[in-house]
Amino acid sequence: MTDAHLQQFASDNYAGICPEAGAAMAAANVGHVAAYGEDAWTMRAAEAMRELFATDCDVYFCFNGTAANSLALASLCQSYHSVICSRFAHVETDECGAPEFFSNGSKLLVAPTEDAKLTPDAIRAVATSRSDIHFPKARAVTITQPTETGQVYTLAEIRAIAAVCRDLGLRLHMDGARFANACAALGCTPAEMTWQTGVDVLCFGGTKNGMAVGEAVLFFDRTLSEDFDYRCKQAGQLASKMRFLAAPWIGMIESGAWLSNAAHANRSAATLAEGLVGLEEIAFVFPVEANAVFVQAPDAVLEGLRARGWRFYTFIGGAARFMFAWDADIGRVEALAADIRTLCAEQRSRVCA
């Protein structure tokens, strides 16, 4: 394998398609079937979602997470409404104003918190800060599970957030780009993490879980999904050959790969973290709870990693982020840990010289 094809852990988007998703897409690539979601594959995928979540929800398939989040939030809000989110939220930092665009102007209100997790108190403080007509009326809350910093909301934390949402008349949206990783981390069912705790709408990520492309939007309260199919069409998210967005979900869900893929990614993150324990030069910025590891390290160590060919991002507070996918090679993870240990030893030698 050439250096160009060696695994990197900068993003779980680097990974290819897992066998289960690929096989299902290949199986769908036979003959002619109806277009625009009127096919048996799309219907079967939607039913698989309902069985997985143990509820009769509305299911829609989109190309990517930005569209799924933005259209879901737009369905909850009018243009004069606002959405409360964390300052780390993907909808705030990395979606190029798409939530505001597709909602015709609904404002994102950033709640001040110590980390990427929203709290009931923070939500209440923002939602009740003003009630005059000059301020966009709070209508929804969005939480990311796991968060952009790799932290996982416990079921109790989600229930507490849902309770304050109900008290304030707010809808609760969950950005689940890595939803499977959260289920694997907590050992809970999808139902327990969503509608049973009070989540109204979930964007269930498939791309980061082993699919080529595709996210699912699940409305647990079907009254909220009125005309959502029209939103998808208008936003360019209605696939003409919808079976190729839907069929991979069948392979993922019916085989259990959606969960086993996530569990392996989480174990890979834990493997790196365990390999770095005890290094005085390394500080874990956030708890390692899912498939992400964030560390602070001396510049010399980070530059040394880059010189050795490792790729990673430092977009959150300067911390190096390592993210693990469904196909993470544990040997390659251990090699990364070994390189970090070696570079830390060299750093200590320079300091002591």
TIMAR-996250 format. One record per residue (C-alpha): residue number from 1; z, y, x. Coordinates in nm, 2 decimals, padded with zeros to 4 digits. Layout:
[NUM,[Z,Y,X]],
...
This chain:
[1,[00.00,00.00,00.00]],
[2,[-00.10,00.34,00.14]],
[3,[00.15,00.63,00.17]],
[4,[-00.04,00.80,-00.12]],
[5,[00.05,00.51,-00.35]],
[6,[00.41,00.47,-00.25]],
[7,[00.65,00.53,-00.53]],
[8,[00.80,00.88,-00.56]],
[9,[01.10,00.98,-00.77]],
[10,[01.03,01.34,-00.84]],
[11,[00.95,01.26,-01.20]],
[12,[00.94,00.96,-01.43]],
[13,[00.60,01.10,-01.54]],
[14,[00.46,00.97,-01.21]],
[15,[00.47,00.61,-01.34]],
[16,[00.18,00.42,-01.49]],
[17,[00.17,00.23,-01.82]],
[18,[00.40,-00.06,-01.86]],
[19,[00.25,-00.40,-01.94]],
[20,[00.37,-00.41,-02.30]],
[21,[00.22,-00.07,-02.39]],
[22,[-00.10,-00.15,-02.21]],
[23,[-00.14,-00.49,-02.38]],
[24,[-00.09,-00.34,-02.72]],
[25,[-00.34,-00.06,-02.65]],
[26,[-00.60,-00.32,-02.53]],
[27,[-00.54,-00.53,-02.85]],
[28,[-00.61,-00.23,-03.06]],
[29,[-00.94,-00.17,-02.88]],
[30,[-01.12,-00.44,-03.08]],
[31,[-01.38,-00.36,-03.35]],
[32,[-01.39,-00.06,-03.58]],
[33,[-01.09,00.06,-03.78]],
[34,[-01.02,00.36,-04.00]],
[35,[-00.96,00.69,-03.83]],
[36,[-00.69,00.96,-03.85]],
[37,[-00.40,00.72,-03.90]],
[38,[-00.54,00.53,-04.19]],
[39,[-00.54,00.21,-03.98]],
[40,[-00.32,-00.10,-03.97]],
[41,[-00.20,-00.02,-03.62]],
[42,[-00.05,00.31,-03.72]],
[43,[00.11,00.18,-04.03]],
[44,[00.26,-00.11,-03.84]],
[45,[00.39,00.12,-03.57]],
[46,[00.56,00.34,-03.84]],
[47,[00.72,00.04,-04.00]],
[48,[00.84,-00.08,-03.65]],
[49,[01.01,00.26,-03.61]],
[50,[01.18,00.23,-03.95]],
[51,[01.30,-00.12,-03.86]],
[52,[01.43,00.00,-03.52]],
[53,[01.62,00.29,-03.68]],
[54,[01.72,00.09,-03.98]],
[55,[01.62,00.36,-04.23]],
[56,[01.33,00.47,-04.44]],
[57,[01.23,00.77,-04.24]],
[58,[00.90,00.96,-04.21]],
[59,[00.72,00.89,-03.88]],
[60,[00.45,01.10,-03.71]],
[61,[00.28,01.05,-03.38]],
[62,[00.19,01.33,-03.14]],
[63,[00.03,01.35,-02.80]],
[64,[00.32,01.51,-02.60]],
[65,[00.67,01.63,-02.61]],
[66,[00.60,02.00,-02.62]],
[67,[00.40,01.96,-02.94]],
[68,[00.65,01.72,-03.09]],
[69,[00.95,01.95,-03.03]],
[70,[00.77,02.27,-03.13]],
[71,[00.62,02.13,-03.45]],
[72,[00.95,01.97,-03.55]],
[73,[01.14,02.29,-03.50]],
[74,[00.87,02.49,-03.68]],
[75,[00.92,02.25,-03.98]],
[76,[01.29,02.35,-03.99]],
[77,[01.24,02.73,-03.97]],
[78,[01.07,03.03,-04.11]],
[79,[00.94,03.30,-03.87]],
[80,[01.26,03.51,-03.93]],
[81,[01.49,03.22,-03.83]],
[82,[01.64,03.12,-03.50]],
[83,[01.71,02.80,-03.31]],
[84,[02.03,02.76,-03.10]],
[85,[01.98,02.57,-02.77]],
[86,[02.12,02.52,-02.43]],
[87,[02.01,02.75,-02.14]],
[88,[01.88,02.43,-01.98]],
[89,[01.68,02.31,-02.28]],
[90,[01.32,02.22,-02.23]],
[91,[01.22,02.42,-02.53]],
[92,[01.37,02.73,-02.36]],
[93,[01.26,02.68,-02.00]],
[94,[00.95,02.46,-01.99]],
[95,[00.74,02.49,-02.31]],
[96,[00.57,02.82,-02.25]],
[97,[00.68,02.97,-02.58]],
[98,[00.54,02.69,-02.79]],
[99,[00.84,02.67,-03.02]],
[100,[00.80,03.04,-03.10]],
[101,[00.42,03.01,-03.13]],
[102,[00.41,02.72,-03.37]],
[103,[00.69,02.87,-03.59]],
[104,[00.52,03.21,-03.60]],
[105,[00.81,03.37,-03.42]],
[106,[01.13,03.18,-03.47]],
[107,[01.36,03.30,-03.19]],
[108,[01.54,03.07,-02.95]],
[109,[01.91,03.17,-02.91]],
[110,[02.06,03.04,-02.58]],
[111,[02.42,02.94,-02.61]],
[112,[02.63,02.99,-02.30]],
[113,[02.78,02.67,-02.18]],
[114,[02.90,02.53,-01.84]],
[115,[02.64,02.27,-01.83]],
[116,[02.34,02.15,-02.03]],
[117,[02.55,02.02,-02.32]],
[118,[02.60,02.23,-02.63]],
[119,[02.94,02.23,-02.78]],
[120,[03.05,02.30,-03.14]],
[121,[03.24,02.61,-03.03]],
[122,[02.93,02.75,-02.85]],
[123,[02.71,02.68,-03.15]],
[124,[02.96,02.85,-03.38]],
[125,[02.99,03.15,-03.16]],
[126,[02.62,03.21,-03.15]],
[127,[02.56,03.13,-03.52]],
[128,[02.83,03.37,-03.64]],
[129,[02.78,03.64,-03.38]],
[130,[02.58,03.85,-03.63]],
[131,[02.50,03.82,-04.00]],
[132,[02.31,04.14,-04.06]],
[133,[01.95,04.15,-04.16]],
[134,[01.84,04.29,-03.82]],
[135,[01.91,03.97,-03.64]],
[136,[01.71,03.64,-03.67]],
[137,[01.91,03.41,-03.90]],
[138,[02.03,03.09,-03.74]],
[139,[01.86,02.79,-03.90]],
[140,[01.86,02.50,-03.66]],
[141,[02.03,02.35,-03.35]],
[142,[01.84,02.15,-03.09]],
[143,[02.01,01.92,-02.84]],
[144,[01.84,01.71,-02.56]],
[145,[01.95,01.35,-02.53]],
[146,[01.99,01.29,-02.24]],
[147,[02.01,01.65,-02.12]],
[148,[01.77,01.80,-01.87]],
[149,[02.06,01.75,-01.61]],
[150,[02.08,01.38,-01.69]],
[151,[02.40,01.40,-01.90]],
[152,[02.44,01.19,-02.21]],
[153,[02.60,01.32,-02.53]],
[154,[02.86,01.06,-02.66]],
[155,[02.83,00.96,-03.02]],
[156,[03.15,01.16,-03.09]],
[157,[03.00,01.47,-02.93]],
[158,[02.69,01.44,-03.15]],
[159,[02.90,01.39,-03.46]],
[160,[03.11,01.70,-03.38]],
[161,[02.79,01.90,-03.33]],
[162,[02.65,01.77,-03.66]],
[163,[02.97,01.86,-03.84]],
[164,[02.95,02.22,-03.73]],
[165,[02.59,02.23,-03.82]],
[166,[02.67,02.11,-04.17]],
[167,[02.95,02.36,-04.20]],
[168,[02.71,02.65,-04.10]],
[169,[02.41,02.53,-04.30]],
[170,[02.21,02.44,-03.98]],
[171,[01.97,02.15,-03.93]],
[172,[02.01,01.93,-03.62]],
[173,[01.71,01.84,-03.41]],
[174,[01.72,01.60,-03.11]],
[175,[01.48,01.63,-02.82]],
[176,[01.47,01.26,-02.72]],
[177,[01.21,01.27,-02.44]],
[178,[01.43,01.01,-02.27]],
[179,[01.60,00.89,-02.59]],
[180,[01.58,00.53,-02.48]],
[181,[01.77,00.60,-02.16]],
[182,[02.05,00.75,-02.37]],
[183,[02.06,00.43,-02.59]],
[184,[02.07,00.21,-02.28]],
[185,[02.35,00.43,-02.12]],
[186,[02.57,00.42,-02.43]],
[187,[02.49,00.07,-02.54]],
[188,[02.44,00.19,-02.90]],
[189,[02.16,00.15,-03.16]],
[190,[01.90,00.42,-03.23]],
[191,[02.05,00.45,-03.58]],
[192,[02.40,00.51,-03.44]],
[193,[02.27,00.79,-03.22]],
[194,[02.07,00.97,-03.48]],
[195,[02.09,00.97,-03.86]],
[196,[02.43,00.79,-03.87]],
[197,[02.58,01.08,-03.66]],
[198,[02.40,01.35,-03.85]],
[199,[02.07,01.42,-03.67]],
[200,[01.80,01.54,-03.91]],
[201,[01.49,01.51,-03.69]],
[202,[01.43,01.32,-03.37]],
[203,[01.14,01.35,-03.12]],
[204,[01.13,01.01,-02.96]],
[205,[00.97,01.00,-02.62]],
[206,[00.72,00.73,-02.53]],
[207,[00.55,00.89,-02.23]],
[208,[00.85,00.88,-01.99]],
[209,[00.94,00.53,-02.12]],
[210,[00.63,00.35,-02.01]],
[211,[00.35,00.47,-02.24]],
[212,[00.03,00.65,-02.12]],
[213,[00.08,00.93,-02.37]],
[214,[00.26,00.97,-02.70]],
[215,[00.58,01.08,-02.88]],
[216,[00.70,01.00,-03.22]],
[217,[00.86,01.25,-03.46]],
[218,[01.11,01.10,-03.71]],
[219,[01.24,01.28,-04.01]],
[220,[01.55,01.12,-04.14]],
[221,[01.57,01.37,-04.42]],
[222,[01.22,01.33,-04.57]],
[223,[01.24,01.66,-04.76]],
[224,[01.21,01.83,-04.42]],
[225,[00.87,01.68,-04.34]],
[226,[00.68,01.84,-04.62]],
[227,[00.32,01.92,-04.50]],
[228,[00.41,01.81,-04.15]],
[229,[00.08,01.62,-04.13]],
[230,[-00.09,01.96,-04.18]],
[231,[00.11,02.11,-03.90]],
[232,[-00.01,01.83,-03.67]],
[233,[-00.37,01.88,-03.77]],
[234,[-00.36,02.25,-03.72]],
[235,[-00.19,02.21,-03.38]],
[236,[-00.46,01.97,-03.25]],
[237,[-00.21,01.68,-03.27]],
[238,[-00.39,01.46,-03.53]],
[239,[-00.57,01.20,-03.32]],
[240,[-00.89,01.08,-03.47]],
[241,[-00.84,00.74,-03.30]],
[242,[-00.47,00.74,-03.39]],
[243,[-00.44,00.37,-03.33]],
[244,[-00.44,00.43,-02.95]],
[245,[-00.13,00.66,-02.99]],
[246,[00.04,00.42,-03.23]],
[247,[-00.03,00.07,-03.10]],
[248,[00.16,00.11,-02.77]],
[249,[00.47,00.18,-02.98]],
[250,[00.43,-00.16,-03.14]],
[251,[00.42,-00.33,-02.79]],
[252,[00.72,-00.13,-02.68]],
[253,[00.94,-00.19,-02.99]],
[254,[00.85,-00.54,-03.08]],
[255,[00.90,-00.67,-02.72]],
[256,[01.22,-00.47,-02.66]],
[257,[01.05,-00.30,-02.36]],
[258,[01.16,00.04,-02.49]],
[259,[01.52,-00.05,-02.41]],
[260,[01.47,-00.27,-02.10]],
[261,[01.25,-00.01,-01.94]],
[262,[01.52,00.25,-01.98]],
[263,[01.80,00.02,-01.87]],
[264,[01.61,-00.05,-01.54]],
[265,[01.55,00.32,-01.48]],
[266,[01.92,00.39,-01.54]],
[267,[02.01,00.11,-01.29]],
[268,[01.78,00.26,-01.04]],
[269,[01.95,00.60,-01.06]],
[270,[02.29,00.43,-01.02]],
[271,[02.16,00.24,-00.72]],
[272,[02.07,00.57,-00.54]],
[273,[02.40,00.73,-00.64]],
[274,[02.60,00.43,-00.51]],
[275,[02.41,00.46,-00.18]],
[276,[02.51,00.82,-00.13]],
[277,[02.88,00.79,-00.21]],
[278,[03.10,00.90,00.07]],
[279,[02.85,01.13,00.24]],
[280,[03.02,01.45,00.31]],
[281,[02.69,01.64,00.32]],
[282,[02.60,01.53,-00.03]],
[283,[02.75,01.67,-00.36]],
[284,[02.66,01.53,-00.70]],
[285,[02.59,01.83,-00.91]],
[286,[02.60,01.65,-01.25]],
[287,[02.74,01.31,-01.34]],
[288,[02.49,01.03,-01.30]],
[289,[02.47,00.89,-01.66]],
[290,[02.11,00.80,-01.72]],
[291,[01.80,00.79,-01.50]],
[292,[01.85,01.12,-01.31]],
[293,[02.04,01.20,-00.99]],
[294,[02.10,01.57,-00.89]],
[295,[02.24,01.64,-00.55]],
[296,[02.32,01.94,-00.33]],
[297,[02.24,01.88,00.04]],
[298,[02.19,02.09,00.35]],
[299,[01.85,02.25,00.39]],
[300,[01.79,02.04,00.70]],
[301,[01.84,01.72,00.50]],
[302,[01.60,01.82,00.23]],
[303,[01.34,01.94,00.47]],
[304,[01.38,01.61,00.66]],
[305,[01.32,01.42,00.34]],
[306,[01.00,01.62,00.28]],
[307,[00.89,01.55,00.63]],
[308,[00.93,01.18,00.57]],
[309,[00.71,01.21,00.27]],
[310,[00.96,01.22,-00.01]],
[311,[00.88,01.44,-00.31]],
[312,[01.14,01.59,-00.54]],
[313,[01.21,01.90,-00.74]],
[314,[01.48,02.17,-00.69]],
[315,[01.42,02.37,-01.01]],
[316,[01.78,02.35,-01.14]],
[317,[02.01,02.55,-00.92]],
[318,[01.85,02.44,-00.60]],
[319,[01.97,02.09,-00.65]],
[320,[01.73,01.81,-00.55]],
[321,[01.64,01.60,-00.85]],
[322,[01.55,01.23,-00.83]],
[323,[01.42,01.08,-01.15]],
[324,[01.36,00.71,-01.20]],
[325,[01.10,00.54,-01.42]],
[326,[01.06,00.20,-01.59]],
[327,[00.89,00.06,-01.28]],
[328,[01.12,00.19,-01.01]],
[329,[01.12,-00.04,-00.71]],
[330,[01.48,-00.10,-00.61]],
[331,[01.37,-00.15,-00.25]],
[332,[01.21,00.19,-00.25]],
[333,[01.52,00.34,-00.40]],
[334,[01.73,00.18,-00.12]],
[335,[01.48,00.32,00.13]],
[336,[01.54,00.67,-00.01]],
[337,[01.91,00.63,00.01]],
[338,[01.88,00.50,00.37]],
[339,[01.67,00.80,00.47]],
[340,[01.93,01.04,00.32]],
[341,[02.21,00.87,00.51]],
[342,[02.02,00.89,00.83]],
[343,[01.94,01.25,00.79]],
[344,[02.30,01.33,00.70]],
[345,[02.41,01.15,01.02]],
[346,[02.17,01.36,01.22]],
[347,[02.31,01.67,01.05]],
[348,[02.66,01.58,01.15]],
[349,[02.55,01.52,01.51]],
[350,[02.39,01.87,01.52]],
[351,[02.71,02.03,01.38]],
[352,[02.93,01.85,01.63]],
[353,[02.71,01.92,01.93]],
